Amino acid sequence: MESVAQVSQFDLNYRLKKLLGRIGLFFAVFVVVSPAIFVFLWMLSLSLKNEIDNIAYPPVFIPSPPTFDNYFKIFRESNYVLYAYNSVIVSGAATLIALVVGVPAGYGIAKGKAQGLGMLIMIARITPGLSYLIPLFTLFRFLGISGSLLAVTISHLVLTIPMVVWVMISFFEDMHPELEEAALTDGCNVWQAFYRVAMPIARPGIAVAAILAFIQSWNNFLFGVVLAGRETRTLPIAVFNAMTFEQLSWGPVAAAALVVTLPSLLLTIFVQRDIVTGLAAGGVKG
């Protein structure tokens, strides 16, 4: 009987420690994410209220009744449809080109153990975007494409290609070489081994690289504000212009900011399983 009581006491202590551990984990996660959640809810509240409630004191957090006039206003009075189209074209093209260039580059660097090239990619990735502005601005003026969507897309490749290459280097380095060696033994050349063996295995890593590159391009503000023209602005630039000329109209500004944030947020939510799988497989260990 004493032995059974000791086992029950041990089991109770184990469950209590496990429960306290989970409570501590949830509390730590809440502390970390609560500022971001609060800011997001605040923006949502601003976007669903009229201007009188937005400047009221004491502040009104819950709109009563909520209104979607701010969302209708930004699309009615500003060219947000064009800006959204520009963002989709620029981010989509920059991500696609980065995958076409970056995946084989990452494979070559990883299999060739070219650590120097990997370090060069790392330097390109962490270099501030401001360093590229003057050379790109001069180059685009020389080529006569300044202010075009092509120029903005090329500028975003500075961000997306190093991101894709660096993610894929880590992923291909963790891949077992036996499968590729077997393919080479069966008569495949290096490109066939890459296309038929390495790429299917690296699909989670490619998905992670594409998602991160798209989000980085979609959220980029610096290149757009300098290199884009009036008709080639992307959504972050449109929000910035709204804040400049309508500083007191917080409702439309918050609605515009949420419109910019929503695609990245939905993309992250819907493909979070691929992101976790890719990260767990070693996709972003650098």
N, C-alpha and C positions, 0 to 999 in steps of 0.2 A: 504493500500500500504506500509505503514511504517513497519507493522508487517511482510509482505512478504519479505521486504528488510532485516529485522533483521534475519529472518530465513535463507535467502540465505547467509548472512554474516557469520552466525554461521556454516552453512554447509560448506562454503568455508574454514573457520578456522579449522574445524574438519578434512577436507580432507588434508589441508596443514600440520597439525600436524601429521596425519597418514603417509603422504608421507615422511616427515622429519624423522619420527621414523623408517620407512623402510630403508631409506638411511643410517641412523646411524647404524642400525642392520647389513646391508650388509657391511658397512665399518668395523665394529668391527669383523665380520666373516672373512673378507678379511685380516685384520691385523693378526688374530690368525692363519689362515691356510696358508698365503702366504709363510712363511719360509719353511714349509713342501713341498708345491707345487714347490717352487723354487729349493729345493734340489732334488726332484724327477725329475724335468725337466732337471736339470744339469746332473744327472746320466744318463738319457735317451740320452742326447746329447753326453756324453762321450762314451756311448756304441755304438753309430751310426757313430762315426768318426774313422779315422785311427790315428795311433800314432803321426804322424807329426802334424795333426790338434789339437790333444789333448795337445801337449806341445808348441803350437804356441803362440807368443806374438805380438800383442794383442790377447786375447783369441777369439776363434771362437766358437760361441754358437750354430749357426744353421749349421748342417753338409751339405756340398754341394760337391758331392752328398752323401746321407746317405749310409752306408754300414752295412751289417749284418755279416761281417767277424768275429767280436768279439764274437758273439753268436755261430757261427760255430766252432770257435777256442776253446772255453771252453768245448764244448762237444766232439771235436775231440782230443784234447790234454790232457784233464783231464777226470776223471771217474765220471762226473756229473750225468750221468744216474743212476749209482749205488747209489750216494749220495742222489739223488731225491727219489729213491726207499726206501732207509733207512729212509728218513724223513717222507714219506707217511706211512710206516709201524709203525714207532715209534709214530708219532703223532696220527694216527688212533687208534692204540691199546691203547695208554694212554688215549685218549678221551673216547673210548668205555668202558674200565674198570672203568674209573672215573664216568661215567654215571651209570653203573651197581651198583657200590658201593655208589656213592654220592647221588643219587636221593632218595633211601630209607633212607639213613642216614639223609638227610636234612628233610625228612618228619617226621621221628621219633623225631628228636631234636625239630622241630617246634611244633608238636602236644604234645610232652611231656614237652614242655616249659623248656627244659634243657639248661638254659642260660649259665651254666658253660661249657658245651660241646661246645656250640656255640662260646664262648670266646676262648676256646682251638683251635677250627678250625681257628678262626681269627688270633691267634698268629702263627699258622702253616702257614697261608697264607702270613703273612707279614715278617716272618723270612727270612733273606737273604739265598739264595741257597748255599752260601759258607759254611754255618754252617752244611749242610748235607754231604758235599763232603767226609770228612775223614771217618765218619761211613759207608757211602755207599761203598767207595773204599775198606775198610777193609772187609765188609760183602761180597762183590762180589768176592774178592780174596779167602775168606774162602769157599765160595760155588763153586768156580771154574768157574764162569761165567763172570769173568772180561773181558771187551772189547767186549762183545757180544751184539747183538740187544736186547736180553732179559734184560740185565743189564741197558742199556740206557732207555728202556721202563719203567722199574721199577723206575729208578731215576726220570723220568718225572712225575710219579704218585704223587711225593711229591708236584708238582705244580698243577696238574690238579684236584686231588681229593678235596683239600681245596677250590679251585675255584668253583667246581660244588656244593659242600655241602653248601657253604656260599650263593651262588645265590639261591639255592633251599630253604634254610631256610627262606629267606625273602619272597619268592614266596608263600610257604605253609602257612606262618603266616598270609598273607593277604587273604587267601582262607576262605570263609564262611564255618563254620563247619556243617551247617544244612544238606547239601547234604550227608556228610559222616554219620551223625547221622541217617538220613533216611535209608541209605544203611544198617547200623548195625541193625536198627529196622526190616528191611525186611529179616534179616537172614544172611547177609554177616558177615564174620569175619574181623579182622582188615586188613589182607593182601588183601582180596577181595575188601574191601572198598578203599584201597590204589590203587590197580591195575585197578579197574573198574571205580572209581569215581575221585580220586584225580589226577591220572596221565593224563587222557585225558584233564582235566581242566588246568593242569600245563604244557601243551605242549609248549606254547610260552616260558615259563621259561626254560624248558629243552632244547629248541632250542638255547636260548641265552647262557645257561651254556655250551652246547657242542661247540658252535662257539668260545666262549672266551677261553675254555680249549684247543681247537685245535690250535688256534692262539698262545696261550702262549707256548704250546709245540713246535710248528713249529719254533717259533723264538728263542727258548732257545739255548744258546751258551755254558754256563758254564759247564753243566753236560756232554755235548758231547765232549768238548775239553779235559776233564780229564778222563772220563770213557769210551769213545768209542775207538775202535781199528782202525787199518788202513783201514779195509774193512767195518767198521760199522759207519763211520763218516756220519754226517748229513750235509745238505747244508750250514748252517751258518759256520760250521767248514771248509768246502771247500773254502768258500770265504775268511776266515781268512788266510788259507794257501796260497792262491793266492796273498794276500796282502803282505805276508811275503817274498815270493820268487820272486815276480814279481812286486816290488814296483813302477817301472816306467811304467808298462803296465796298464795304467788306463782304457783303453777300455775294455779288458777282465774282469778286476775287477768290473767295473760298470755293465757290462752285467751279470756277475755272481750274483751281488747284486740284480739286477732287477729280475733275475730268482727266487731268494729266496723270494723276496717281492711279486711277482705276485700272487701266490696262496692265500695269506692272503688278498691281496687287492681285488681280484675278489670275494673271499668268502664274504668279508664285503659288497661289492657293491650288490651282488645278493641277500643277505639275510638281507639287511638293514631294510626292513620292519618288519621282525621278531624281529630284535634287538630292534627297536624302540617300537614295541608292548610289548616285554618282559620288557623293561626298564620302560615303562609307567605303566605297571601292577605291578611294584614294585619289579621286579626281582633283581635289584642291588641297593638297598637303603642303603646298608652299605658302 
